[in-house]
């Protein structure tokens, strides 16, 4: 099956199960917009516009950590940057300005809004903030937004980096004040890598920020590569060979590798074989022939209680995947978009019955 057809099928299946919202739903809408762009599919782009036009007034919103989700988050800013939905440029600016004044820790990193007196930071913020500010900055030609997009992605990377592995911890301050979670979580590394990949892809060529983004993007790429499994996936606890293969982090990592190869930041001789093996494995192991999905970790933030909180064991044993876990859709779609752009013409899906045997 063509990778773009897989991406569309994944979105349609997800939308058949639930209203598409939350941050992971917005990532799926963004992936749909990117699939439409990659395939030069005007009808699908208009579909994205119709979906986003329901935000904010026609959506039943949960409580969000980041207010920009209310208006459609990343995909809304992206479409405005692409010259679509010009009537929404005002709300894109409004929520970009909100980000510039959101609570921060002493290093300038946006901190958890529900506990403003604590210095709690987490890598998920890079995904929520940096791409939105990138596209808002491009749409509005506002260097402040571009600079802050880079600032958040780079400072989160640097603060949460484990120098022993070159990989990222999920958070700081949730186990105890100043203490880091001990994980190297698949999707957490994917969130950090996705933010850097978006900046590497989208920053203007002349941007003064390119060097600091590229340095971290290529460093994280090199740290991730050796941990790819035989089947092409990355594991829930990335360096742990007994941890389960996890699909959402794998999708984000493959997306970043694809971006890096296309934009001349990663050596094709080194990374292209891993990219192809990963795309083929992701489709064959994690996407069923009815477009249901497998092996995505449920939402989590520093899991566990007491002495177990934030440990490798907690991430490996308390966060178990299930079919159609909703965080998986957007990352899998993004990987398929990059597969199409890399010239991969066909991937094989798995039979839905296999996982339940």
C-alpha positions as CSV (number, residue, x, y, z in Angstrom):
1,X,0.0,0.0,0.0
2,X,1.2,3.5,-0.7
3,X,2.5,5.3,2.4
4,X,0.2,8.3,1.9
5,X,-2.8,6.0,1.6
6,X,-1.7,4.5,5.0
7,X,-1.6,8.0,6.5
8,X,-5.1,8.8,5.3
9,X,-6.4,5.5,6.4
10,X,-4.9,6.0,9.9
11,X,-6.6,9.3,10.3
12,X,-9.9,8.1,9.1
13,X,-9.8,5.2,11.5
14,X,-8.9,7.4,14.4
15,X,-11.7,9.9,13.5
16,X,-14.2,7.0,13.5
17,X,-13.4,6.2,17.1
18,X,-13.4,9.6,18.8
19,X,-13.6,13.3,18.3
20,X,-10.1,14.4,17.2
21,X,-8.8,16.9,19.7
22,X,-6.3,16.9,22.6
23,X,-2.6,17.4,21.7
24,X,-2.3,13.9,20.1
25,X,-5.4,14.6,18.0
26,X,-3.9,17.9,16.8
27,X,-0.7,16.1,15.9
28,X,-2.8,13.8,13.7
29,X,-4.5,16.8,12.0
30,X,-1.1,18.3,11.4
31,X,0.0,15.0,9.9
32,X,-3.1,15.0,7.7
33,X,-2.2,18.5,6.5
34,X,1.4,17.4,5.8
35,X,0.1,14.3,3.9
36,X,-2.1,16.6,1.8
37,X,0.8,18.9,1.1
38,X,3.1,16.0,0.2
39,X,0.5,14.6,-2.2
40,X,-0.5,17.9,-3.6
41,X,-4.0,17.0,-2.6
42,X,-6.2,20.1,-2.5
43,X,-9.3,18.2,-1.4
44,X,-7.5,16.9,1.7
45,X,-6.1,20.3,2.5
46,X,-9.6,21.7,2.4
47,X,-10.7,18.9,4.7
48,X,-8.1,20.0,7.2
49,X,-9.4,23.5,7.0
50,X,-12.9,22.2,7.6
51,X,-11.7,20.2,10.6
52,X,-9.9,23.2,12.1
53,X,-12.8,25.6,11.5
54,X,-14.6,23.7,14.3
55,X,-12.0,25.0,16.8
56,X,-12.7,26.5,19.2
57,X,-16.5,26.9,19.3
58,X,-17.7,23.5,18.0
59,X,-15.4,21.3,20.1
60,X,-16.0,20.1,23.6
61,X,-12.6,20.9,25.1
62,X,-10.9,19.2,28.0
63,X,-8.6,21.1,30.3
64,X,-5.4,21.8,28.4
65,X,-1.9,22.4,29.6
66,X,-1.3,24.7,26.6
67,X,-4.1,27.1,25.6
68,X,-3.1,27.1,21.9
69,X,-4.8,23.7,21.6
70,X,-8.1,25.5,21.9
71,X,-7.7,26.9,18.4
72,X,-6.1,23.9,16.8
73,X,-2.5,24.3,17.8
74,X,0.3,23.2,15.4
75,X,-1.9,22.4,12.4
76,X,-3.7,25.8,12.6
77,X,-0.4,27.7,12.7
78,X,1.0,25.6,9.9
79,X,-1.9,26.2,7.6
80,X,-1.8,29.9,8.2
81,X,2.0,29.9,7.5
82,X,1.2,28.1,4.2
83,X,-1.2,31.0,3.3
84,X,-4.4,29.1,4.1
85,X,-7.1,30.3,6.5
86,X,-5.9,33.9,6.6
87,X,-8.9,34.9,8.7
88,X,-7.3,32.9,11.6
89,X,-4.1,34.8,11.7
90,X,-5.3,37.0,14.6
91,X,-5.9,34.0,16.9
92,X,-2.6,32.4,15.9
93,X,-0.9,35.6,17.0
94,X,-3.0,35.8,20.2
95,X,-1.9,32.4,21.4
96,X,1.7,32.9,20.3
97,X,1.8,36.0,22.5
98,X,0.3,33.9,25.4
99,X,3.3,31.6,25.1
100,X,5.7,34.4,25.4
101,X,4.4,35.3,28.8
102,X,3.6,31.8,30.2
103,X,5.3,30.8,33.5
104,X,9.0,29.8,33.2
105,X,11.7,28.4,35.4
106,X,14.9,30.4,36.2
107,X,16.4,29.1,32.9
108,X,13.5,30.4,30.9
109,X,11.9,27.0,30.2
110,X,8.1,26.9,30.3
111,X,7.0,25.0,33.4
112,X,4.0,23.0,34.3
113,X,1.0,25.4,34.5
114,X,-0.9,23.4,37.2
115,X,1.9,23.8,39.8
116,X,3.4,27.2,39.1
117,X,5.3,27.4,42.4
118,X,7.2,24.3,41.5
119,X,10.0,24.2,38.9
120,X,8.5,21.3,37.0
121,X,9.5,20.9,33.4
122,X,8.8,18.1,30.9
123,X,10.0,17.3,27.3
124,X,6.4,17.2,26.0
125,X,6.5,21.0,26.1
126,X,9.0,21.0,23.2
127,X,6.3,19.4,21.0
128,X,3.5,21.6,22.2
129,X,5.4,24.9,21.9
130,X,8.2,25.0,19.5
131,X,6.4,24.0,16.2
132,X,3.5,26.3,17.0
133,X,5.8,29.2,17.6
134,X,7.8,28.3,14.5
135,X,4.8,28.4,12.2
136,X,3.4,31.5,13.9
137,X,6.7,33.2,13.4
138,X,6.8,32.3,9.7
139,X,3.2,33.3,9.2
140,X,3.6,36.6,11.0
141,X,7.2,37.3,10.1
142,X,7.9,37.7,13.8
143,X,11.5,36.9,14.8
144,X,10.4,36.8,18.5
145,X,8.3,33.7,17.9
146,X,11.1,32.0,16.0
147,X,13.7,32.8,18.7
148,X,11.4,31.4,21.4
149,X,10.6,28.3,19.4
150,X,14.3,27.6,19.3
151,X,14.9,28.6,22.9
152,X,12.3,26.1,24.3
153,X,13.4,23.2,22.2
154,X,17.1,23.8,22.8
155,X,16.9,24.5,26.5
156,X,14.6,21.5,27.2
157,X,17.0,19.3,25.2
158,X,20.0,20.5,27.2
159,X,18.4,20.4,30.6
160,X,16.9,16.9,30.1
161,X,19.9,15.3,28.3
162,X,21.5,12.3,29.9
163,X,25.2,12.6,28.8
164,X,25.8,8.9,29.5
165,X,23.5,7.8,26.6
166,X,23.0,11.1,24.7
167,X,19.2,10.5,25.2
168,X,16.6,12.6,27.0
169,X,14.8,12.1,30.3
170,X,11.1,13.0,30.3
171,X,11.0,15.4,33.2
172,X,12.6,17.2,36.1
173,X,10.9,18.1,39.4
174,X,8.1,15.5,39.4
175,X,9.9,12.9,41.5
176,X,11.3,15.5,43.9
177,X,12.4,19.1,43.5
178,X,15.3,19.2,41.1
179,X,15.3,15.4,40.5
180,X,15.1,14.0,37.0
181,X,13.0,11.0,36.0
182,X,15.4,8.1,35.2
183,X,13.9,7.1,31.9
184,X,14.9,7.3,28.3
185,X,11.3,7.0,27.2
186,X,10.6,6.4,23.5
187,X,7.9,9.0,23.0
188,X,9.6,11.5,25.2
189,X,12.8,11.3,23.1
190,X,10.4,11.5,20.1
191,X,8.9,14.7,21.3
192,X,12.3,16.3,21.8
193,X,13.5,15.0,18.4
194,X,10.3,16.1,16.6
195,X,10.7,19.7,17.9
196,X,14.3,19.8,16.6
197,X,13.3,18.3,13.3
198,X,10.5,20.8,12.8
199,X,13.0,23.6,13.4
200,X,15.6,22.1,11.1
201,X,12.9,21.8,8.4
202,X,11.2,25.1,8.9
203,X,13.7,27.8,10.0
204,X,14.7,30.2,7.2
205,X,18.0,29.2,5.7
206,X,19.6,32.5,6.9
207,X,18.4,32.0,10.5
208,X,21.0,32.7,13.2
209,X,19.6,29.8,15.1
210,X,20.3,27.1,12.6
211,X,23.7,26.0,14.0
212,X,22.4,25.4,17.6
213,X,19.4,23.4,16.3
214,X,21.5,21.4,13.9
215,X,24.1,20.5,16.5
216,X,21.4,19.1,18.8
217,X,19.4,17.4,16.1
218,X,22.4,15.5,14.7
219,X,23.6,14.6,18.2
220,X,20.3,13.1,19.2
221,X,20.1,11.4,15.8
222,X,23.4,9.7,16.4
223,X,22.4,8.7,20.0
224,X,19.1,7.2,18.8
225,X,20.4,5.2,15.8
226,X,22.2,2.3,17.6
227,X,19.1,1.4,19.6
228,X,16.9,0.5,16.6
229,X,15.6,-3.0,17.0
230,X,16.0,-5.9,14.5
231,X,12.5,-5.2,13.3
232,X,13.2,-1.5,12.8
233,X,11.5,0.0,15.9
234,X,12.7,1.7,19.1
235,X,11.8,0.4,22.5
236,X,9.7,2.0,25.3
237,X,12.9,2.3,27.4
238,X,15.2,3.0,24.5
239,X,18.5,1.4,25.7
240,X,16.8,-1.6,27.4
241,X,16.7,-4.6,25.1
242,X,14.0,-6.3,27.2
243,X,11.6,-3.4,26.9
244,X,8.7,-3.6,24.4
245,X,8.9,-2.1,20.9
246,X,6.9,1.1,21.0
247,X,5.2,2.7,18.0
248,X,4.6,6.3,18.8
249,X,8.2,7.1,19.6
250,X,9.3,5.1,16.6
251,X,7.1,7.1,14.3
252,X,8.4,10.4,15.6
253,X,12.0,9.2,15.4
254,X,11.5,8.0,11.8
255,X,9.9,11.3,10.9
256,X,12.9,13.1,12.2
257,X,15.4,10.9,10.4
258,X,13.5,11.3,7.2
259,X,13.5,15.1,7.6
260,X,17.2,15.0,8.4
261,X,18.1,13.0,5.3
262,X,15.9,15.2,3.0
263,X,17.4,18.4,4.3
264,X,21.0,17.3,4.0
265,X,21.6,17.1,7.8
266,X,22.0,13.3,8.1
267,X,24.3,11.1,5.9
268,X,22.0,8.9,3.7
269,X,24.6,6.1,3.7
270,X,24.3,5.9,7.5
271,X,20.6,6.7,8.0
272,X,18.7,5.7,4.9
273,X,18.9,1.9,5.5
274,X,17.6,2.4,9.1
275,X,14.9,4.7,7.9
276,X,13.6,2.2,5.3
277,X,13.8,-0.7,7.8
278,X,12.0,1.4,10.3
279,X,9.2,2.4,8.0
280,X,8.7,-1.2,6.8
281,X,8.8,-2.5,10.4
282,X,6.4,0.2,11.6
283,X,3.8,-0.7,9.0
284,X,4.3,-4.4,9.3
285,X,4.2,-4.6,13.1
286,X,2.1,-1.6,14.2
287,X,-0.5,-0.8,11.5
288,X,-3.2,-3.4,11.0
289,X,-5.0,-3.8,7.6
290,X,-8.1,-2.1,9.0
291,X,-5.8,0.9,10.0
292,X,-6.1,0.1,13.7
293,X,-2.8,0.6,15.5
294,X,-0.6,-1.4,18.0
295,X,2.2,-0.8,20.5
296,X,1.7,2.8,21.4
297,X,2.4,3.7,25.1
298,X,-0.5,5.4,26.9
299,X,-0.2,9.0,28.1
300,X,2.2,9.2,31.0
301,X,4.1,11.7,33.0
302,X,6.6,10.4,35.5
303,X,4.7,7.2,36.3
304,X,4.9,5.2,39.5
305,X,4.5,5.9,43.2
306,X,7.0,6.2,46.1
307,X,10.4,4.9,45.3
308,X,9.2,3.6,42.0
309,X,8.2,7.0,40.7
310,X,10.0,8.0,37.5
311,X,12.1,4.8,37.4
312,X,12.9,2.8,34.3
313,X,10.9,-0.1,35.8
314,X,7.8,2.2,36.1
315,X,8.0,3.3,32.4
316,X,8.5,-0.3,31.3
317,X,5.8,-2.0,33.4
318,X,3.1,0.6,34.2
319,X,2.7,2.0,30.7
320,X,1.6,-0.9,28.6
321,X,0.3,-0.5,25.1
322,X,-3.1,-1.4,23.7
323,X,-4.8,-1.4,20.3
324,X,-5.8,2.0,19.0
325,X,-4.1,3.9,21.9
326,X,-4.6,7.5,20.5
327,X,-1.1,8.9,20.9
328,X,0.1,6.5,18.1
329,X,-1.9,7.9,15.2
330,X,-0.1,11.2,14.5
331,X,3.4,9.8,14.8
332,X,2.7,6.9,12.5
333,X,1.1,9.2,9.9
334,X,4.1,11.5,10.0
335,X,6.5,8.6,9.4
336,X,4.4,7.6,6.4
337,X,4.5,11.1,5.0
338,X,8.3,11.0,5.2
339,X,8.3,7.6,3.6
340,X,6.4,9.0,0.6
341,X,8.8,11.9,0.3
342,X,11.7,9.5,0.5
343,X,10.4,7.6,-2.6
344,X,9.1,4.5,-0.8
345,X,6.3,3.4,-3.0
346,X,4.8,0.5,-1.0
347,X,4.6,-0.8,2.5
348,X,2.9,-4.0,3.8
349,X,0.5,-3.9,6.8
350,X,-0.2,-6.6,9.3
351,X,-3.5,-8.6,9.7
352,X,-5.4,-7.2,12.6
353,X,-6.0,-10.7,14.0
354,X,-2.3,-11.4,14.6
355,X,-1.9,-9.3,17.7
356,X,-4.7,-11.0,19.6
357,X,-3.5,-14.5,19.0
